[in-house]
Amino acid sequence: MWDETDVRLVPLEWLKPHERIKERNRDKLLDMTKRWNGYTKPLIVDKRTGSILDGHHRFAIAALLELKRLPVICVDYLDDEKITVDTWPGSDRETLSKQEVLEMSLSGELFPPKTSRHTIAEHLPPIFISLQELKKEGNSQP
């Protein structure tokens, strides 16, 4: 079970998305994040590559808010059996592997929105990290 001690602040430039986002969802989250003045949920990221598994919209608003760091929980994506990947209904793909997710994030290309559907057995811990804290420079990496 994860708790807030598992959350790390990592530089924004280390993170790598693998799929595009829905702008409408991003805009809603941006409004809520401004109202809260902070992040209340960490991203889930592969510890070896910085590939974002969960949190693409939170990543997208970070640039709009000029953040330097984001809260993440780093996982061993390929070897962690508690994390599975499938495709969303309506996706243009029938199957998707963890390796394909990593390859896409490292390629600089992106899948369409709602391609990968990750299931994570662990629940994310509730957090609060202020936008002011996330705007600070820092070098903590997993």
One Martini backbone bead per residue (centre of mass of N, CA, C, O) as a GRO file, in nm:
protein
  142
    1MET     BB    1   0.095   0.037   0.024
    2TRP     BB    2   0.058   0.359  -0.028
    3ASP     BB    3   0.214   0.668   0.067
    4GLU     BB    4   0.343   0.983   0.113
    5THR     BB    5   0.646   0.862   0.118
    6ASP     BB    6   0.629   0.778  -0.203
    7VAL     BB    7   0.648   1.072  -0.273
    8ARG     BB    8   0.789   1.259  -0.545
    9LEU     BB    9   0.988   1.523  -0.667
   10VAL     BB   10   1.001   1.599  -1.013
   11PRO     BB   11   1.112   1.689  -1.298
   12LEU     BB   12   0.937   1.769  -1.572
   13GLU     BB   13   1.156   1.678  -1.797
   14TRP     BB   14   1.150   1.363  -1.712
   15LEU     BB   15   0.876   1.343  -1.828
   16LYS     BB   16   0.671   1.095  -2.029
   17PRO     BB   17   0.446   1.076  -2.256
   18HIS     BB   18   0.198   0.849  -2.452
   19GLU     BB   19  -0.058   1.049  -2.457
   20ARG     BB   20  -0.308   1.225  -2.530
   21ILE     BB   21  -0.541   1.476  -2.463
   22LYS     BB   22  -0.821   1.635  -2.324
   23GLU     BB   23  -0.884   1.963  -2.316
   24ARG     BB   24  -1.137   1.976  -2.142
   25ASN     BB   25  -1.016   1.819  -1.903
   26ARG     BB   26  -0.780   2.008  -1.854
   27ASP     BB   27  -0.944   2.267  -1.793
   28LYS     BB   28  -1.088   2.158  -1.543
   29LEU     BB   29  -0.830   2.089  -1.383
   30LEU     BB   30  -0.712   2.369  -1.381
   31ASP     BB   31  -0.933   2.505  -1.218
   32MET     BB   32  -0.910   2.323  -0.966
   33THR     BB   33  -0.607   2.371  -0.908
   34LYS     BB   34  -0.635   2.673  -0.859
   35ARG     BB   35  -0.837   2.653  -0.623
   36TRP     BB   36  -0.643   2.466  -0.447
   37ASN     BB   37  -0.334   2.536  -0.492
   38GLY     BB   38  -0.286   2.223  -0.593
   39TYR     BB   39  -0.191   1.893  -0.542
   40THR     BB   40  -0.386   1.568  -0.476
   41LYS     BB   41  -0.227   1.389  -0.699
   42PRO     BB   42  -0.028   1.159  -0.816
   43LEU     BB   43   0.178   1.029  -1.032
   44ILE     BB   44   0.244   0.758  -1.250
   45VAL     BB   45   0.582   0.615  -1.282
   46ASP     BB   46   0.850   0.510  -1.440
   47LYS     BB   47   1.166   0.470  -1.295
   48ARG     BB   48   1.347   0.443  -1.562
   49THR     BB   49   1.193   0.662  -1.785
   50GLY     BB   50   0.936   0.860  -1.702
   51SER     BB   51   0.678   0.726  -1.767
   52ILE     BB   52   0.348   0.791  -1.803
   53LEU     BB   53   0.059   0.621  -1.669
   54ASP     BB   54  -0.062   0.846  -1.462
   55GLY     BB   55  -0.128   1.200  -1.549
   56HIS     BB   56  -0.154   1.373  -1.818
   57HIS     BB   57  -0.320   1.622  -1.722
   58ARG     BB   58  -0.131   1.708  -1.492
   59PHE     BB   59   0.107   1.754  -1.684
   60ALA     BB   60  -0.024   1.966  -1.877
   61ILE     BB   61  -0.073   2.191  -1.652
   62ALA     BB   62   0.218   2.248  -1.561
   63ALA     BB   63   0.297   2.433  -1.798
   64LEU     BB   64   0.074   2.649  -1.755
   65LEU     BB   65   0.191   2.694  -1.442
   66GLU     BB   66   0.507   2.681  -1.432
   67LEU     BB   67   0.628   2.414  -1.345
   68LYS     BB   68   0.909   2.212  -1.222
   69ARG     BB   69   0.735   2.007  -1.048
   70LEU     BB   70   0.621   1.669  -0.957
   71PRO     BB   71   0.412   1.439  -0.820
   72VAL     BB   72   0.531   1.100  -0.755
   73ILE     BB   73   0.507   0.752  -0.835
   74CYS     BB   74   0.738   0.498  -0.848
   75VAL     BB   75   0.768   0.225  -1.081
   76ASP     BB   76   0.795  -0.120  -1.189
   77TYR     BB   77   0.633  -0.172  -1.461
   78LEU     BB   78   0.726  -0.448  -1.594
   79ASP     BB   79   0.730  -0.611  -1.293
   80ASP     BB   80   0.444  -0.512  -1.202
   81GLU     BB   81   0.154  -0.705  -1.148
   82LYS     BB   82  -0.041  -0.463  -1.031
   83ILE     BB   83   0.011  -0.362  -1.329
   84THR     BB   84  -0.210  -0.293  -1.595
   85VAL     BB   85  -0.282  -0.320  -1.954
   86ASP     BB   86  -0.516  -0.166  -2.173
   87THR     BB   87  -0.796  -0.086  -2.356
   88TRP     BB   88  -1.024   0.121  -2.460
   89PRO     BB   89  -1.317   0.164  -2.551
   90GLY     BB   90  -1.281   0.276  -2.890
   91SER     BB   91  -1.023   0.204  -2.966
   92ASP     BB   92  -0.784   0.138  -3.232
   93ARG     BB   93  -0.712  -0.093  -3.029
   94GLU     BB   94  -0.696  -0.420  -2.893
   95THR     BB   95  -0.394  -0.396  -2.796
   96LEU     BB   96  -0.153  -0.357  -2.511
   97SER     BB   97   0.169  -0.305  -2.400
   98LYS     BB   98   0.408  -0.207  -2.192
   99GLN     BB   99   0.628  -0.176  -2.407
  100GLU     BB  100   0.462   0.013  -2.593
  101VAL     BB  101   0.439   0.243  -2.395
  102LEU     BB  102   0.742   0.299  -2.361
  103GLU     BB  103   0.810   0.342  -2.659
  104MET     BB  104   0.628   0.586  -2.699
  105SER     BB  105   0.751   0.776  -2.482
  106LEU     BB  106   1.049   0.760  -2.621
  107SER     BB  107   0.968   0.870  -2.922
  108GLY     BB  108   0.765   1.141  -2.908
  109GLU     BB  109   0.511   1.009  -2.942
  110LEU     BB  110   0.138   0.968  -2.961
  111PHE     BB  111  -0.133   0.859  -2.854
  112PRO     BB  112  -0.439   0.865  -2.833
  113PRO     BB  113  -0.681   0.928  -2.652
  114LYS     BB  114  -0.772   0.669  -2.470
  115THR     BB  115  -0.587   0.400  -2.500
  116SER     BB  116  -0.480   0.358  -2.221
  117ARG     BB  117  -0.553   0.114  -1.946
  118HIS     BB  118  -0.488   0.139  -1.620
  119THR     BB  119  -0.430  -0.099  -1.357
  120ILE     BB  120  -0.425  -0.037  -1.000
  121ALA     BB  121  -0.417  -0.190  -0.695
  122GLU     BB  122  -0.330   0.064  -0.578
  123HIS     BB  123  -0.378   0.337  -0.385
  124LEU     BB  124  -0.379   0.667  -0.374
  125PRO     BB  125  -0.258   0.908  -0.196
  126PRO     BB  126  -0.328   1.169  -0.021
  127ILE     BB  127  -0.250   1.508  -0.116
  128PHE     BB  128  -0.051   1.823  -0.060
  129ILE     BB  129   0.082   2.045  -0.312
  130SER     BB  130   0.187   2.335  -0.378
  131LEU     BB  131   0.245   2.548  -0.632
  132GLN     BB  132   0.484   2.690  -0.504
  133GLU     BB  133   0.655   2.431  -0.463
  134LEU     BB  134   0.642   2.342  -0.779
  135LYS     BB  135   0.812   2.610  -0.875
  136LYS     BB  136   1.055   2.490  -0.767
  137GLU     BB  137   1.357   2.400  -0.773
  138GLY     BB  138   1.482   2.058  -0.846
  139ASN     BB  139   1.661   1.716  -0.813
  140SER     BB  140   1.463   1.504  -0.751
  141GLN     BB  141   1.503   1.155  -0.797
  142PRO     BB  142   1.449   0.812  -0.809
   0.00000   0.00000   0.00000
